[in-house]
Amino acid sequence: MSAAPQDIASARMAEFMRLLPLTEAIAGLPHCEHGKSFTEGQLEVRCLNLKAAFKMAKQVLRDISQG
């Protein structure tokens, strides 16, 4: 029996939140200066960096668990 889509989404969100500190460290993104905002382009680049860092964080955990 397969899991419900809501259960899968909840599990993925929990995994993301659990890996968020490692993901942020891998991404190495600087914080925004006080009183300034990122441009739309900068936000897109930051999102792409976070996605790539999340994939790397998951790989790090797989590597650690395997040996």
Secondary structure, DSSP 8 states (H G I E B T S, - for coil): ----HHHHHHHHHHHHHHHHHHHHHHHT-----TT----HHHHHHHHHHHHHHHHHHHHHHHHHHH-
